[in-house]
Amino acid sequence: MSPSRRSPRPGRRVRGSRTGRPIMAALDLLGRRWALRILWELRSGPLTFRGLQEACADVSPAVLNGRLRELRDGRLVERVEGGYALTALGRQLGDALSPLDAWAKRWARAQTD
């Protein structure tokens, strides 16, 4: 796999960081197309590949496969009997993002004032 196609990892060069600082590696992974949407859709429980594809209506199978691979490499998603599910780290990420979600809702309301 070429360096540009590898999953972002702390300690390796990533977008925005030559040293691969953990926060920059995490932001690189989460900033990839569809990554956050996939995590969001899995927050309520496991989904099959087809279920994820339907939940993310515009994602191509190739992109979905790639993102799932990267999220599995990052230990945020795992294969389970029912398809794909968040790992403990993936659920912790959801908890960490909850304040950002609340802020985004306040921000959205402020845009309409």
Biopython code that builds the backbone (N, CA, C, O; Angstrom):
import numpy as np
from Bio.PDB.StructureBuilder import StructureBuilder

atoms = [
    (1, "MET", "N", (0.845, -1.169, 0.000)),
    (1, "MET", "CA", (0.000, 0.000, 0.000)),
    (1, "MET", "C", (0.894, 1.236, 0.000)),
    (1, "MET", "O", (1.874, 1.287, 0.743)),
    (2, "SER", "N", (0.571, 2.225, -0.817)),
    (2, "SER", "CA", (1.386, 3.440, -0.888)),
    (2, "SER", "C", (1.211, 4.246, 0.394)),
    (2, "SER", "O", (0.182, 4.121, 1.059)),
    (3, "PRO", "N", (2.199, 5.074, 0.756)),
    (3, "PRO", "CA", (2.097, 5.860, 1.989)),
    (3, "PRO", "C", (0.850, 6.727, 2.043)),
    (3, "PRO", "O", (0.290, 6.923, 3.122)),
    (4, "SER", "N", (0.399, 7.252, 0.906)),
    (4, "SER", "CA", (-0.783, 8.115, 0.918)),
    (4, "SER", "C", (-2.063, 7.316, 1.136)),
    (4, "SER", "O", (-3.089, 7.895, 1.493)),
    (5, "ARG", "N", (-2.029, 6.019, 0.934)),
    (5, "ARG", "CA", (-3.217, 5.191, 1.090)),
    (5, "ARG", "C", (-3.273, 4.490, 2.450)),
    (5, "ARG", "O", (-4.268, 3.841, 2.771)),
    (6, "ARG", "N", (-2.209, 4.617, 3.248)),
    (6, "ARG", "CA", (-2.216, 3.979, 4.556)),
    (6, "ARG", "C", (-3.164, 4.707, 5.492)),
    (6, "ARG", "O", (-3.400, 5.908, 5.355)),
    (7, "SER", "N", (-3.692, 3.971, 6.429)),
    (7, "SER", "CA", (-4.541, 4.580, 7.441)),
    (7, "SER", "C", (-3.708, 5.502, 8.322)),
    (7, "SER", "O", (-2.577, 5.166, 8.676)),
    (8, "PRO", "N", (-4.256, 6.657, 8.677)),
    (8, "PRO", "CA", (-3.527, 7.555, 9.570)),
    (8, "PRO", "C", (-3.254, 6.873, 10.903)),
    (8, "PRO", "O", (-4.126, 6.207, 11.462)),
    (9, "ARG", "N", (-2.054, 7.041, 11.398)),
    (9, "ARG", "CA", (-1.650, 6.465, 12.678)),
    (9, "ARG", "C", (-0.771, 7.452, 13.429)),
    (9, "ARG", "O", (0.046, 8.141, 12.819)),
    (10, "PRO", "N", (-0.929, 7.529, 14.745)),
    (10, "PRO", "CA", (-0.002, 8.358, 15.526)),
    (10, "PRO", "C", (1.432, 7.887, 15.295)),
    (10, "PRO", "O", (1.704, 6.690, 15.199)),
    (11, "GLY", "N", (2.328, 8.844, 15.210)),
    (11, "GLY", "CA", (3.736, 8.518, 15.015)),
    (11, "GLY", "C", (4.166, 8.422, 13.567)),
    (11, "GLY", "O", (5.358, 8.309, 13.278)),
    (12, "ARG", "N", (3.206, 8.466, 12.647)),
    (12, "ARG", "CA", (3.515, 8.471, 11.211)),
    (12, "ARG", "C", (3.076, 9.806, 10.637)),
    (12, "ARG", "O", (2.137, 10.431, 11.131)),
    (13, "ARG", "N", (3.761, 10.234, 9.596)),
    (13, "ARG", "CA", (3.388, 11.474, 8.920)),
    (13, "ARG", "C", (1.917, 11.399, 8.485)),
    (13, "ARG", "O", (1.482, 10.412, 7.890)),
    (14, "VAL", "N", (1.170, 12.453, 8.791)),
    (14, "VAL", "CA", (-0.242, 12.557, 8.400)),
    (14, "VAL", "C", (-0.482, 13.971, 7.905)),
    (14, "VAL", "O", (0.388, 14.832, 8.029)),
    (15, "ARG", "N", (-1.648, 14.210, 7.348)),
    (15, "ARG", "CA", (-1.973, 15.567, 6.919)),
    (15, "ARG", "C", (-1.857, 16.506, 8.110)),
    (15, "ARG", "O", (-2.481, 16.281, 9.147)),
    (16, "GLY", "N", (-1.060, 17.558, 7.960)),
    (16, "GLY", "CA", (-0.922, 18.557, 9.001)),
    (16, "GLY", "C", (0.161, 18.286, 10.028)),
    (16, "GLY", "O", (0.389, 19.118, 10.906)),
    (17, "SER", "N", (0.837, 17.143, 9.947)),
    (17, "SER", "CA", (1.864, 16.834, 10.945)),
    (17, "SER", "C", (2.906, 15.888, 10.366)),
    (17, "SER", "O", (2.584, 14.789, 9.914)),
    (18, "ARG", "N", (4.127, 16.319, 10.385)),
    (18, "ARG", "CA", (5.212, 15.450, 9.922)),
    (18, "ARG", "C", (5.525, 14.362, 10.936)),
    (18, "ARG", "O", (6.021, 13.294, 10.578)),
    (19, "THR", "N", (5.235, 14.638, 12.208)),
    (19, "THR", "CA", (5.576, 13.691, 13.260)),
    (19, "THR", "C", (4.426, 12.758, 13.618)),
    (19, "THR", "O", (4.622, 11.792, 14.355)),
    (20, "GLY", "N", (3.242, 13.032, 13.112)),
    (20, "GLY", "CA", (2.093, 12.184, 13.414)),
    (20, "GLY", "C", (1.595, 12.328, 14.843)),
    (20, "GLY", "O", (1.294, 11.340, 15.512)),
    (21, "ARG", "N", (1.513, 13.563, 15.298)),
    (21, "ARG", "CA", (0.952, 13.791, 16.631)),
    (21, "ARG", "C", (-0.406, 13.102, 16.713)),
    (21, "ARG", "O", (-1.156, 13.103, 15.737)),
    (22, "PRO", "N", (-0.732, 12.514, 17.861)),
    (22, "PRO", "CA", (-1.994, 11.770, 17.978)),
    (22, "PRO", "C", (-3.222, 12.560, 17.543)),
    (22, "PRO", "O", (-4.071, 12.025, 16.830)),
    (23, "ILE", "N", (-3.336, 13.829, 17.960)),
    (23, "ILE", "CA", (-4.518, 14.606, 17.579)),
    (23, "ILE", "C", (-4.578, 14.801, 16.074)),
    (23, "ILE", "O", (-5.659, 14.758, 15.488)),
    (24, "MET", "N", (-3.427, 15.017, 15.439)),
    (24, "MET", "CA", (-3.406, 15.231, 13.997)),
    (24, "MET", "C", (-3.732, 13.929, 13.254)),
    (24, "MET", "O", (-4.420, 13.956, 12.234)),
    (25, "ALA", "N", (-3.251, 12.813, 13.749)),
    (25, "ALA", "CA", (-3.572, 11.527, 13.125)),
    (25, "ALA", "C", (-5.070, 11.247, 13.252)),
    (25, "ALA", "O", (-5.701, 10.781, 12.304)),
    (26, "ALA", "N", (-5.633, 11.534, 14.424)),
    (26, "ALA", "CA", (-7.072, 11.322, 14.618)),
    (26, "ALA", "C", (-7.881, 12.226, 13.699)),
    (26, "ALA", "O", (-8.848, 11.781, 13.081)),
    (27, "LEU", "N", (-7.488, 13.498, 13.605)),
    (27, "LEU", "CA", (-8.217, 14.425, 12.735)),
    (27, "LEU", "C", (-8.074, 14.047, 11.263)),
    (27, "LEU", "O", (-9.009, 14.229, 10.483)),
    (28, "ASP", "N", (-6.917, 13.527, 10.884)),
    (28, "ASP", "CA", (-6.737, 13.064, 9.508)),
    (28, "ASP", "C", (-7.704, 11.918, 9.223)),
    (28, "ASP", "O", (-8.388, 11.922, 8.200)),
    (29, "LEU", "N", (-7.762, 10.949, 10.113)),
    (29, "LEU", "CA", (-8.670, 9.817, 9.917)),
    (29, "LEU", "C", (-10.126, 10.276, 9.889)),
    (29, "LEU", "O", (-10.880, 9.894, 8.993)),
    (30, "LEU", "N", (-10.518, 11.078, 10.846)),
    (30, "LEU", "CA", (-11.911, 11.517, 10.943)),
    (30, "LEU", "C", (-12.297, 12.491, 9.841)),
    (30, "LEU", "O", (-13.477, 12.635, 9.523)),
    (31, "GLY", "N", (-11.305, 13.162, 9.256)),
    (31, "GLY", "CA", (-11.571, 14.128, 8.203)),
    (31, "GLY", "C", (-11.712, 13.517, 6.819)),
    (31, "GLY", "O", (-11.994, 14.225, 5.853)),
    (32, "ARG", "N", (-11.521, 12.233, 6.719)),
    (32, "ARG", "CA", (-11.670, 11.583, 5.410)),
    (32, "ARG", "C", (-13.148, 11.457, 5.065)),
    (32, "ARG", "O", (-13.999, 11.255, 5.932)),
    (33, "ARG", "N", (-13.424, 11.584, 3.766)),
    (33, "ARG", "CA", (-14.820, 11.522, 3.318)),
    (33, "ARG", "C", (-15.530, 10.314, 3.905)),
    (33, "ARG", "O", (-15.021, 9.194, 3.860)),
    (34, "TRP", "N", (-16.706, 10.555, 4.451)),
    (34, "TRP", "CA", (-17.611, 9.545, 4.965)),
    (34, "TRP", "C", (-17.215, 8.931, 6.300)),
    (34, "TRP", "O", (-18.017, 8.199, 6.880)),
    (35, "ALA", "N", (-16.025, 9.191, 6.811)),
    (35, "ALA", "CA", (-15.592, 8.538, 8.051)),
    (35, "ALA", "C", (-16.523, 8.891, 9.221)),
    (35, "ALA", "O", (-17.009, 7.998, 9.916)),
    (36, "LEU", "N", (-16.767, 10.171, 9.437)),
    (36, "LEU", "CA", (-17.630, 10.560, 10.550)),
    (36, "LEU", "C", (-19.065, 10.086, 10.340)),
    (36, "LEU", "O", (-19.743, 9.706, 11.294)),
    (37, "ARG", "N", (-19.519, 10.109, 9.109)),
    (37, "ARG", "CA", (-20.889, 9.645, 8.834)),
    (37, "ARG", "C", (-21.031, 8.173, 9.171)),
    (37, "ARG", "O", (-22.036, 7.765, 9.755)),
    (38, "ILE", "N", (-20.034, 7.366, 8.811)),
    (38, "ILE", "CA", (-20.069, 5.934, 9.127)),
    (38, "ILE", "C", (-20.110, 5.743, 10.635)),
    (38, "ILE", "O", (-20.913, 4.957, 11.140)),
    (39, "LEU", "N", (-19.252, 6.453, 11.358)),
    (39, "LEU", "CA", (-19.245, 6.347, 12.814)),
    (39, "LEU", "C", (-20.586, 6.779, 13.393)),
    (39, "LEU", "O", (-21.101, 6.155, 14.320)),
    (40, "TRP", "N", (-21.143, 7.843, 12.844)),
    (40, "TRP", "CA", (-22.442, 8.346, 13.307)),
    (40, "TRP", "C", (-23.530, 7.288, 13.104)),
    (40, "TRP", "O", (-24.347, 7.057, 13.996)),
    (41, "GLU", "N", (-23.539, 6.659, 11.958)),
    (41, "GLU", "CA", (-24.573, 5.661, 11.662)),
    (41, "GLU", "C", (-24.440, 4.420, 12.537)),
    (41, "GLU", "O", (-25.427, 3.727, 12.784)),
    (42, "LEU", "N", (-23.239, 4.136, 13.004)),
    (42, "LEU", "CA", (-23.018, 2.949, 13.845)),
    (42, "LEU", "C", (-23.266, 3.222, 15.329)),
    (42, "LEU", "O", (-23.180, 2.308, 16.149)),
    (43, "ARG", "N", (-23.567, 4.449, 15.668)),
    (43, "ARG", "CA", (-23.715, 4.796, 17.084)),
    (43, "ARG", "C", (-24.869, 4.056, 17.754)),
    (43, "ARG", "O", (-24.830, 3.825, 18.963)),
    (44, "SER", "N", (-25.879, 3.686, 17.002)),
    (44, "SER", "CA", (-27.042, 3.005, 17.585)),
    (44, "SER", "C", (-26.922, 1.489, 17.581)),
    (44, "SER", "O", (-27.777, 0.799, 18.136)),
    (45, "GLY", "N", (-25.878, 0.968, 16.967)),
    (45, "GLY", "CA", (-25.689, -0.482, 16.947)),
    (45, "GLY", "C", (-25.154, -0.951, 15.612)),
    (45, "GLY", "O", (-25.006, -0.164, 14.677)),
    (46, "PRO", "N", (-24.862, -2.253, 15.529)),
    (46, "PRO", "CA", (-24.259, -2.815, 14.313)),
    (46, "PRO", "C", (-25.132, -2.637, 13.077)),
    (46, "PRO", "O", (-26.360, -2.614, 13.155)),
    (47, "LEU", "N", (-24.467, -2.514, 11.948)),
    (47, "LEU", "CA", (-25.135, -2.475, 10.646)),
    (47, "LEU", "C", (-24.361, -3.347, 9.679)),
    (47, "LEU", "O", (-23.138, -3.458, 9.763)),
    (48, "THR", "N", (-25.077, -3.957, 8.770)),
    (48, "THR", "CA", (-24.429, -4.700, 7.701)),
    (48, "THR", "C", (-23.822, -3.713, 6.713)),
    (48, "THR", "O", (-24.084, -2.512, 6.781)),
    (49, "PHE", "N", (-23.017, -4.223, 5.802)),
    (49, "PHE", "CA", (-22.446, -3.365, 4.765)),
    (49, "PHE", "C", (-23.573, -2.686, 4.001)),
    (49, "PHE", "O", (-23.538, -1.476, 3.778)),
    (50, "ARG", "N", (-24.568, -3.464, 3.602)),
    (50, "ARG", "CA", (-25.697, -2.895, 2.858)),
    (50, "ARG", "C", (-26.455, -1.870, 3.695)),
    (50, "ARG", "O", (-26.877, -0.835, 3.179)),
    (51, "GLY", "N", (-26.627, -2.151, 4.977)),
    (51, "GLY", "CA", (-27.293, -1.205, 5.868)),
    (51, "GLY", "C", (-26.532, 0.108, 5.973)),
    (51, "GLY", "O", (-27.129, 1.185, 5.969)),
    (52, "LEU", "N", (-25.218, 0.012, 6.068)),
    (52, "LEU", "CA", (-24.390, 1.225, 6.096)),
    (52, "LEU", "C", (-24.489, 1.971, 4.775)),
    (52, "LEU", "O", (-24.579, 3.199, 4.752)),
    (53, "GLN", "N", (-24.472, 1.237, 3.693)),
    (53, "GLN", "CA", (-24.543, 1.864, 2.375)),
    (53, "GLN", "C", (-25.872, 2.602, 2.221)),
    (53, "GLN", "O", (-25.910, 3.702, 1.670)),
    (54, "GLU", "N", (-26.954, 2.007, 2.702)),
    (54, "GLU", "CA", (-28.257, 2.666, 2.631)),
    (54, "GLU", "C", (-28.312, 3.888, 3.546)),
    (54, "GLU", "O", (-28.884, 4.914, 3.179)),
    (55, "ALA", "N", (-27.717, 3.779, 4.740)),
    (55, "ALA", "CA", (-27.705, 4.902, 5.680)),
    (55, "ALA", "C", (-26.875, 6.073, 5.143)),
    (55, "ALA", "O", (-27.167, 7.236, 5.420)),
    (56, "CYS", "N", (-25.852, 5.747, 4.381)),
    (56, "CYS", "CA", (-24.971, 6.750, 3.772)),
    (56, "CYS", "C", (-25.274, 6.766, 2.274)),
    (56, "CYS", "O", (-24.446, 6.347, 1.465)),
    (57, "ALA", "N", (-26.430, 7.237, 1.918)),
    (57, "ALA", "CA", (-27.015, 7.063, 0.591)),
    (57, "ALA", "C", (-26.104, 7.326, -0.603)),
    (57, "ALA", "O", (-26.266, 6.677, -1.636)),
    (58, "ASP", "N", (-25.173, 8.233, -0.503)),
    (58, "ASP", "CA", (-24.375, 8.580, -1.670)),
    (58, "ASP", "C", (-22.990, 7.955, -1.702)),
    (58, "ASP", "O", (-22.218, 8.236, -2.618)),
    (59, "VAL", "N", (-22.654, 7.119, -0.735)),
    (59, "VAL", "CA", (-21.310, 6.551, -0.682)),
    (59, "VAL", "C", (-21.200, 5.369, -1.645)),
    (59, "VAL", "O", (-22.086, 4.516, -1.709)),
    (60, "SER", "N", (-20.107, 5.337, -2.382)),
    (60, "SER", "CA", (-19.891, 4.218, -3.299)),
    (60, "SER", "C", (-19.386, 3.019, -2.507)),
    (60, "SER", "O", (-18.791, 3.195, -1.443)),
    (61, "PRO", "N", (-19.612, 1.798, -3.004)),
    (61, "PRO", "CA", (-19.113, 0.614, -2.305)),
    (61, "PRO", "C", (-17.598, 0.650, -2.115)),
    (61, "PRO", "O", (-17.102, 0.220, -1.074)),
    (62, "ALA", "N", (-16.861, 1.152, -3.095)),
    (62, "ALA", "CA", (-15.397, 1.204, -2.977)),
    (62, "ALA", "C", (-14.967, 2.141, -1.857)),
    (62, "ALA", "O", (-14.076, 1.810, -1.074)),
    (63, "VAL", "N", (-15.599, 3.313, -1.777)),
    (63, "VAL", "CA", (-15.249, 4.265, -0.721)),
    (63, "VAL", "C", (-15.658, 3.708, 0.636)),
    (63, "VAL", "O", (-14.903, 3.823, 1.601)),
    (64, "LEU", "N", (-16.830, 3.111, 0.726)),
    (64, "LEU", "CA", (-17.280, 2.532, 1.990)),
    (64, "LEU", "C", (-16.321, 1.442, 2.453)),
    (64, "LEU", "O", (-15.958, 1.393, 3.628)),
    (65, "ASN", "N", (-15.912, 0.577, 1.545)),
    (65, "ASN", "CA", (-14.942, -0.468, 1.894)),
    (65, "ASN", "C", (-13.647, 0.145, 2.402)),
    (65, "ASN", "O", (-13.096, -0.303, 3.407)),
    (66, "GLY", "N", (-13.162, 1.163, 1.714)),
    (66, "GLY", "CA", (-11.920, 1.815, 2.123)),
    (66, "GLY", "C", (-12.028, 2.461, 3.494)),
    (66, "GLY", "O", (-11.132, 2.319, 4.325)),
    (67, "ARG", "N", (-13.127, 3.173, 3.729)),
    (67, "ARG", "CA", (-13.298, 3.826, 5.030)),
    (67, "ARG", "C", (-13.445, 2.793, 6.140)),
    (67, "ARG", "O", (-12.876, 2.954, 7.219)),
    (68, "LEU", "N", (-14.198, 1.745, 5.880)),
    (68, "LEU", "CA", (-14.337, 0.706, 6.902)),
    (68, "LEU", "C", (-12.982, 0.085, 7.223)),
    (68, "LEU", "O", (-12.688, -0.196, 8.385)),
    (69, "ARG", "N", (-12.169, -0.128, 6.217)),
    (69, "ARG", "CA", (-10.826, -0.674, 6.441)),
    (69, "ARG", "C", (-10.012, 0.272, 7.318)),
    (69, "ARG", "O", (-9.368, -0.162, 8.273)),
    (70, "GLU", "N", (-10.042, 1.559, 6.993)),
    (70, "GLU", "CA", (-9.286, 2.536, 7.771)),
    (70, "GLU", "C", (-9.807, 2.643, 9.205)),
    (70, "GLU", "O", (-9.020, 2.735, 10.147)),
    (71, "LEU", "N", (-11.113, 2.632, 9.368)),
    (71, "LEU", "CA", (-11.687, 2.720, 10.704)),
    (71, "LEU", "C", (-11.416, 1.454, 11.515)),
    (71, "LEU", "O", (-11.258, 1.519, 12.734)),
    (72, "ARG", "N", (-11.361, 0.306, 10.843)),
    (72, "ARG", "CA", (-10.959, -0.936, 11.528)),
    (72, "ARG", "C", (-9.479, -0.867, 11.898)),
    (72, "ARG", "O", (-9.099, -1.243, 13.007)),
    (73, "ASP", "N", (-8.645, -0.388, 10.977)),
    (73, "ASP", "CA", (-7.213, -0.224, 11.275)),
    (73, "ASP", "C", (-7.014, 0.709, 12.467)),
    (73, "ASP", "O", (-6.107, 0.508, 13.274)),
    (74, "GLY", "N", (-7.860, 1.724, 12.573)),
    (74, "GLY", "CA", (-7.792, 2.674, 13.675)),
    (74, "GLY", "C", (-8.450, 2.172, 14.944)),
    (74, "GLY", "O", (-8.472, 2.868, 15.959)),
    (75, "ARG", "N", (-8.984, 0.970, 14.886)),
    (75, "ARG", "CA", (-9.626, 0.311, 16.027)),
    (75, "ARG", "C", (-10.862, 1.069, 16.544)),
    (75, "ARG", "O", (-11.174, 1.052, 17.734)),
    (76, "LEU", "N", (-11.548, 1.731, 15.605)),
    (76, "LEU", "CA", (-12.787, 2.416, 15.953)),
    (76, "LEU", "C", (-14.005, 1.588, 15.563)),
    (76, "LEU", "O", (-15.077, 1.739, 16.147)),
    (77, "VAL", "N", (-13.839, 0.718, 14.581)),
    (77, "VAL", "CA", (-14.914, -0.137, 14.070)),
    (77, "VAL", "C", (-14.391, -1.559, 14.019)),
    (77, "VAL", "O", (-13.206, -1.795, 13.783)),
    (78, "GLU", "N", (-15.295, -2.500, 14.244)),
    (78, "GLU", "CA", (-14.929, -3.910, 14.142)),
    (78, "GLU", "C", (-16.010, -4.675, 13.402)),
    (78, "GLU", "O", (-17.167, -4.258, 13.351)),
    (79, "ARG", "N", (-15.607, -5.814, 12.823)),
    (79, "ARG", "CA", (-16.579, -6.724, 12.198)),
    (79, "ARG", "C", (-17.192, -7.545, 13.311)),
    (79, "ARG", "O", (-16.488, -8.070, 14.173)),
    (80, "VAL", "N", (-18.492, -7.651, 13.285)),
    (80, "VAL", "CA", (-19.226, -8.477, 14.237)),
    (80, "VAL", "C", (-20.201, -9.326, 13.456)),
    (80, "VAL", "O", (-20.353, -9.161, 12.246)),
    (81, "GLU", "N", (-20.856, -10.227, 14.142)),
    (81, "GLU", "CA", (-21.790, -11.119, 13.457)),
    (81, "GLU", "C", (-22.855, -10.355, 12.675)),
    (81, "GLU", "O", (-23.269, -10.797, 11.604)),
    (82, "GLY", "N", (-23.303, -9.215, 13.199)),
    (82, "GLY", "CA", (-24.336, -8.430, 12.521)),
    (82, "GLY", "C", (-23.790, -7.436, 11.513)),
    (82, "GLY", "O", (-24.546, -6.595, 11.025)),
    (83, "GLY", "N", (-22.514, -7.498, 11.184)),
    (83, "GLY", "CA", (-21.929, -6.576, 10.211)),
    (83, "GLY", "C", (-20.766, -5.810, 10.800)),
    (83, "GLY", "O", (-19.692, -6.370, 11.024)),
    (84, "TYR", "N", (-20.981, -4.515, 11.052)),
    (84, "TYR", "CA", (-19.948, -3.639, 11.590)),
    (84, "TYR", "C", (-20.496, -2.933, 12.817)),
    (84, "TYR", "O", (-21.674, -2.583, 12.876)),
    (85, "ALA", "N", (-19.620, -2.728, 13.796)),
    (85, "ALA", "CA", (-20.017, -2.065, 15.038)),
    (85, "ALA", "C", (-18.865, -1.212, 15.543)),
    (85, "ALA", "O", (-17.707, -1.419, 15.180)),
    (86, "LEU", "N", (-19.208, -0.249, 16.389)),
    (86, "LEU", "CA", (-18.181, 0.546, 17.040)),
    (86, "LEU", "C", (-17.470, -0.300, 18.091)),
    (86, "LEU", "O", (-18.094, -1.119, 18.766)),
    (87, "THR", "N", (-16.192, -0.101, 18.221)),
    (87, "THR", "CA", (-15.425, -0.707, 19.305)),
    (87, "THR", "C", (-15.604, 0.172, 20.546)),
    (87, "THR", "O", (-16.281, 1.198, 20.494)),
    (88, "ALA", "N", (-14.998, -0.233, 21.650)),
    (88, "ALA", "CA", (-15.030, 0.603, 22.854)),
    (88, "ALA", "C", (-14.419, 1.975, 22.555)),
    (88, "ALA", "O", (-14.942, 2.997, 22.998)),
    (89, "LEU", "N", (-13.305, 1.997, 21.801)),
    (89, "LEU", "CA", (-12.691, 3.280, 21.423)),
    (89, "LEU", "C", (-13.628, 4.102, 20.548)),
    (89, "LEU", "O", (-13.701, 5.323, 20.692)),
    (90, "GLY", "N", (-14.335, 3.449, 19.653)),
    (90, "GLY", "CA", (-15.288, 4.150, 18.795)),
    (90, "GLY", "C", (-16.421, 4.764, 19.593)),
    (90, "GLY", "O", (-16.856, 5.880, 19.309)),
    (91, "ARG", "N", (-16.905, 4.028, 20.603)),
    (91, "ARG", "CA", (-17.958, 4.577, 21.464)),
    (91, "ARG", "C", (-17.420, 5.737, 22.304)),
    (91, "ARG", "O", (-18.123, 6.723, 22.524)),
    (92, "GLN", "N", (-16.175, 5.620, 22.773)),
    (92, "GLN", "CA", (-15.565, 6.712, 23.526)),
    (92, "GLN", "C", (-15.415, 7.959, 22.657)),
    (92, "GLN", "O", (-15.587, 9.081, 23.134)),
    (93, "LEU", "N", (-15.096, 7.755, 21.387)),
    (93, "LEU", "CA", (-15.012, 8.888, 20.465)),
    (93, "LEU", "C", (-16.367, 9.564, 20.359)),
    (93, "LEU", "O", (-16.450, 10.792, 20.374)),
    (94, "GLY", "N", (-17.431, 8.778, 20.252)),
    (94, "GLY", "CA", (-18.776, 9.351, 20.216)),
    (94, "GLY", "C", (-19.067, 10.195, 21.436)),
    (94, "GLY", "O", (-19.645, 11.277, 21.330)),
    (95, "ASP", "N", (-18.663, 9.695, 22.608)),
    (95, "ASP", "CA", (-18.848, 10.467, 23.843)),
    (95, "ASP", "C", (-18.048, 11.769, 23.791)),
    (95, "ASP", "O", (-18.526, 12.819, 24.220)),
    (96, "ALA", "N", (-16.835, 11.687, 23.266)),
    (96, "ALA", "CA", (-15.979, 12.874, 23.178)),
    (96, "ALA", "C", (-16.550, 13.893, 22.195)),
    (96, "ALA", "O", (-16.354, 15.095, 22.373)),
    (97, "LEU", "N", (-17.249, 13.432, 21.168)),
    (97, "LEU", "CA", (-17.793, 14.331, 20.151)),
    (97, "LEU", "C", (-19.146, 14.916, 20.542)),
    (97, "LEU", "O", (-19.613, 15.855, 19.897)),
    (98, "SER", "N", (-19.784, 14.387, 21.579)),
    (98, "SER", "CA", (-21.099, 14.892, 21.994)),
    (98, "SER", "C", (-21.087, 16.387, 22.293)),
    (98, "SER", "O", (-21.996, 17.090, 21.852)),
    (99, "PRO", "N", (-20.096, 16.905, 23.026)),
    (99, "PRO", "CA", (-20.071, 18.363, 23.237)),
    (99, "PRO", "C", (-19.928, 19.142, 21.928)),
    (99, "PRO", "O", (-20.497, 20.226, 21.796)),
    (100, "LEU", "N", (-19.195, 18.622, 20.980)),
    (100, "LEU", "CA", (-19.060, 19.292, 19.692)),
    (100, "LEU", "C", (-20.401, 19.279, 18.956)),
    (100, "LEU", "O", (-20.755, 20.262, 18.304)),
    (101, "ASP", "N", (-21.145, 18.183, 19.052)),
    (101, "ASP", "CA", (-22.470, 18.100, 18.441)),
    (101, "ASP", "C", (-23.397, 19.143, 19.058)),
    (101, "ASP", "O", (-24.131, 19.821, 18.340)),
    (102, "ALA", "N", (-23.368, 19.274, 20.376)),
    (102, "ALA", "CA", (-24.198, 20.275, 21.055)),
    (102, "ALA", "C", (-23.804, 21.682, 20.614)),
    (102, "ALA", "O", (-24.674, 22.516, 20.361)),
    (103, "TRP", "N", (-22.507, 21.954, 20.521)),
    (103, "TRP", "CA", (-22.037, 23.251, 20.059)),
    (103, "TRP", "C", (-22.514, 23.511, 18.629)),
    (103, "TRP", "O", (-22.965, 24.613, 18.318)),
    (104, "ALA", "N", (-22.416, 22.502, 17.759)),
    (104, "ALA", "CA", (-22.817, 22.664, 16.355)),
    (104, "ALA", "C", (-24.302, 23.008, 16.250)),
    (104, "ALA", "O", (-24.697, 23.791, 15.386)),
    (105, "LYS", "N", (-25.115, 22.436, 17.113)),
    (105, "LYS", "CA", (-26.553, 22.762, 17.104)),
    (105, "LYS", "C", (-26.773, 24.211, 17.522)),
    (105, "LYS", "O", (-27.597, 24.913, 16.936)),
    (106, "ARG", "N", (-26.032, 24.658, 18.540)),
    (106, "ARG", "CA", (-26.135, 26.073, 18.939)),
    (106, "ARG", "C", (-25.658, 26.982, 17.812)),
    (106, "ARG", "O", (-26.272, 28.012, 17.533)),
    (107, "TRP", "N", (-24.584, 26.603, 17.181)),
    (107, "TRP", "CA", (-24.037, 27.370, 16.066)),
    (107, "TRP", "C", (-25.050, 27.449, 14.926)),
    (107, "TRP", "O", (-25.246, 28.513, 14.339)),
    (108, "ALA", "N", (-25.690, 26.329, 14.614)),
    (108, "ALA", "CA", (-26.683, 26.303, 13.530)),
    (108, "ALA", "C", (-27.856, 27.238, 13.850)),
    (108, "ALA", "O", (-28.335, 27.966, 12.980)),
    (109, "ARG", "N", (-28.306, 27.209, 15.098)),
    (109, "ARG", "CA", (-29.406, 28.122, 15.485)),
    (109, "ARG", "C", (-28.973, 29.571, 15.351)),
    (109, "ARG", "O", (-29.761, 30.412, 14.918)),
    (110, "ALA", "N", (-27.738, 29.875, 15.715)),
    (110, "ALA", "CA", (-27.233, 31.247, 15.623)),
    (110, "ALA", "C", (-27.159, 31.716, 14.183)),
    (110, "ALA", "O", (-27.238, 32.917, 13.927)),
    (111, "GLN", "N", (-27.011, 30.811, 13.247)),
    (111, "GLN", "CA", (-26.934, 31.173, 11.838)),
    (111, "GLN", "C", (-28.273, 31.664, 11.307)),
    (111, "GLN", "O", (-28.322, 32.381, 10.308)),
    (112, "THR", "N", (-29.352, 31.284, 11.968)),
    (112, "THR", "CA", (-30.682, 31.667, 11.484)),
    (112, "THR", "C", (-31.220, 32.890, 12.215)),
    (112, "THR", "O", (-32.275, 33.413, 11.854)),
    (113, "ASP", "N", (-30.508, 33.350, 13.237)),
    (113, "ASP", "CA", (-30.958, 34.541, 13.987)),
    (113, "ASP", "C", (-30.728, 35.797, 13.191)),
    (113, "ASP", "O", (-31.043, 36.891, 13.660)),
]
sb = StructureBuilder()
sb.init_structure("model")
sb.init_model(0)
sb.init_chain("A")
sb.init_seg("    ")
for serial, (resi, resn, name, xyz) in enumerate(atoms, 1):
    if name == "N":
        sb.init_residue(resn, " ", resi, " ")
    sb.init_atom(name, np.array(xyz, "f"), 0.0, 1.0, " ", f" {name:<3s}", serial, name[0])
structure = sb.get_structure()
